[in-house]
Amino acid sequence: MSEWHIPDELMVGFSTNPGDIDAATAASIELHLTACGECQADLAVLARPALLDAIWAEVQDGVDRAGVGFTERWLSRLGFESGPARLLAATPALRLGAVLAVALIVAAVVMVSRAADAGEAFLALAPVIPTALVGLSFAPGADPAGECGLATPVFGFGLVMRRALGIELVALVVLAVGSLFVPIDGLRALGWLLPALALSMGTLAGGVRWSAPATATALTTGWVGVLVLAQATSAQASLIDSAVFDVAGQTVLAFMATAAVFVVATNRQVLFQEVKR
């Protein structure tokens, strides 16, 4: 058991009005509560049932009584509990309409590639889609649950990260299906995967210091610049055969993706503050 415990004034503030506590402190309190039974007991004493009942009474028409949507239904089938499933399903980019929009964009890119009988368009544009979606998930006002999101057991970072990674997973699955119809042979059709992971995880890592939407824009611009430079300096006629998509280029992208994951993991206590900006 930890020798340090949450001071009384912080515990009272966290239990009655967590919005008044700065984001880093709130995240530290949440992390401590997961491992400290004594503080959990103190929080249980401070919790006022009447206040909790009043809060839920105000939101039940919009949350508890809402119909179960497509995303929430499938998350439940995958084993998610009803509460987390509803919070994740509230993410605009995970709703059925948004998923269909992503599918249509991917289908359009596939059609362009097939019409040109070349996979360059797909390999170039595929990494941009998950990067843009992850960046938008951190945009101001991206949490449709509002204060309910701040009151959940996955306060701040946990909730936002689940949504961001859920969005990225959906995009990657749709892109993987699309790659089956691109006129590229074998595993080369998956040449977009490591760039997509590097750019989207780089967007999350950039959120530690900068605006995630701005980071996504900068990384996308850099990606386009790299492709233009690779095409201009390559002796090969096809972008697929350029250095970006050979073993060396893919190795560099894998290293970038791994480094971004490390940055996100080591800065998890401050990353979620992006959603409050």
C-alpha positions, -999 to +999 in steps of 0.1 A: +000+000+000+013+035-008+027+056+021+013+087+004-024+094+005-045+120-012-049+152+009-084+158+023-089+190+004-080+174-029-102+143-022-132+166-014-126+186-046-122+154-067-154+139-054-176+170-056-162+191-085-134+175-105-136+202-131-119+226-107-088+204-104-061+208-130-057+179-154-024+166-143-034+165-106-067+148-115-049+121-135-025+116-106-054+112-082-071+087-105-039+066-108-034+066-071-070+055-065-065+024-086-039+010-061-048+025-027-076+009-008-075+034+020-081+063-004-108+043-022-126+039+011-123+077+019-137+085-015-167+062-010-175+080+023-173+114+006-195+104-023-230+117-019-257+094-033-282+122-035-259+143-057-250+113-079-287+105-083-294+141-093-266+142-119-277+110-135-313+122-135-303+152-156-285+131-182-305+099-184-328+112-212-298+118-234-276+090-223-292+061-204-325+062-225-308+066-258-312+038-283-283+013-287-265+023-318-245+002-343-211+009-328-222+003-292-240-029-302-208-043-318-186-031-289-209-050-265-206-081-286-168-078-285-170-079-247-170-043-237-192-034-207-222-012-213-207+020-198-174+020-216-191+008-248-215+038-247-187+063-241-167+049-270-197+048-292-204+085-285-172+093-305-184+109-338-157+092-359-169+057-346-205+062-355-218+042-385-221+072-407-185+082-401-173+046-407-192+045-440-176+078-450-141+064-443-151+033-463-163+055-493-130+075-492-110+043-492-131+029-520-126+061-541-088+058-536-089+022-546-109+030-578-084+057-587-056+032-583-073+006-604-083+030-631-046+041-634-035+004-630-011+015-604-010+014-566+009+046-560-022+066-551-033+041-525+001+038-509+004+076-508-030+085-495-038+056-471-015+068-443-033+102-443-067+088-433-060+074-398-037+103-391-064+129-398-090+109-378-067+107-348-058+144-350-095+153-351-102+131-320-081+155-300-097+187-315-114+211-291-149+200-284-142+165-297-157+149-265-195+148-271-201+134-236-190+167-221-188+167-183-199+131-183-166+122-198-147+139-170-168+119-144-159+085-158-134+061-142-113+065-173-108+102-166-092+123-194-063+104-209-078+069-206-111+079-223-094+100-251-068+073-258-095+046-261-113+067-286-082+077-306-070+041-308-105+029-316-107+054-344-073+043-357-082+006-356-114+012-376-094+031-403-067+005-405-092-023-409-110-005-437-077+003-454-066-034-450-098-045-468-092-018-495-056-030-501-070-064-513-083-046-544-053-025-552-033-036-583-001-044-563+012-079-559+018-096-526+028-079-493+038-048-512+001-039-511+006-034-473+034-008-478+010+019-464+007+002-430+040+013-414+036+049-427+001+050-413+013+038-379+042+062-379+021+092-388-009+085-366+011+075-335+033+106-342+002+127-340-006+113-306+030+118-295+030+154-308+000+161-286+023+161-256+036+195-266+016+208-296-020+208-309-027+173-322-047+186-352-017+209-361+007+180-356-014+158-379-013+186-405+024+190-402+031+153-405+008+149-435+026+178-452+059+162-444+047+128-457+037+144-490+071+162-492+089+129-486+070+112-514+077+140-538+114+140-529+116+102-532+099+103-566+122+130-578+155+113-567+146+077-575+159+060-605+128+039-606+097+050-626+073+038-600+069+053-565+063+018-552+099+010-560+113+041-544+133+042-511+102+050-490+087+015-496+118-006-497+133-024-467+153+005-455+125+030-457+100+007-440+126+000-412+129+038-406+091+041-405+088+012-380+114+029-358+095+062-359+062+044-350+080+026-321+095+059-308+061+076-310+045+048-289+073+052-263+067+090-261+029+085-257+035+058-230+059+079-210+038+111-212+004+096-206-002+118-175-001+150-195-012+140-230-050+142-224-048+179-215-049+185-252-087+179-252-091+209-228-074+234-250 
